[in-house]
C-alpha cells in the first residue's frame, strides 16, 4: 500500500454481487470512451467527379467514320480522273481523225536529191500498221518567188507509173510547208510491205534551184485500226 496520506481506499459496497475481488479499485483507464463516427476520408473542399462512362466498343470489322470518308473521297477522285482521261483521249483521237486538214503532208519519211532534168527512179517500201497515205513533194529550197517545177512525174503503188506532164508552183504557206510543190500520184494508199515507185524528170523555171523529192506519210487513227 502507498504511504501517501492523500491516498484513500475505494469504498466497499455492501452488495456481495458487486464485491469483485479481481478489481480492488476503479481506475481512470476503465472509463468507457463513447463511440465516435468514422472519419470522412474525402477531402472536404474537393468534390469527387462522377466516373466517366466507358466508351462503347465498336463491332469487329467496322472502320472509323473518318476512314470511310477518306476512302469515299479517294474513290470519287479516281473516277473523276478516269473520266477526264477518257474524254481527253477521245477528243485527241477525234482531232487526229477529223480536225487535222487533209492537205497536211503528215510525217516526213525520206528525202531524195534529184538533178535538174535528170531521170528519177525512186522505190520506197512502207512498213507500219494498218493503212497509210503516202504523198510526194518536190522541195525547191530557197528558190525565188514565181519559180515553177516543170517536167514529167508520177508515183504509183501498183506497178510501173506512167509519168504525167507537170507545171506546179511551190507552196507559199498554209498546210503545206513553204517551198514544197505537190506531185501527181497525190494520195497513195499502202499497207505494210507495199512499195511505192516514182519516176520522171523535173526542172525549175527559172533554172538553178536545188531539188529534193520528199515522201511523207499521213495516217489517221482509223487507218491504224484498219485490217
Secondary structure, DSSP 8 states (H G I E B T S, - for coil): ----TT-------S-GGG--TT-SS--GGGS----------S-SS--------------TT---HHHHHHHHHHHHHHHHHHHHHHHHHHHHHHIIIIIS-TT---EEEEEEEE-TT-EEEEEEE---SSEEEEEEEEE-TT--TT-EEEEEEEEESSSS---EEEEEE---SSSS-TTEEE-SS--EEEETT-EEEEEEEEEEESS---EEEEEEEE--HHHHH--
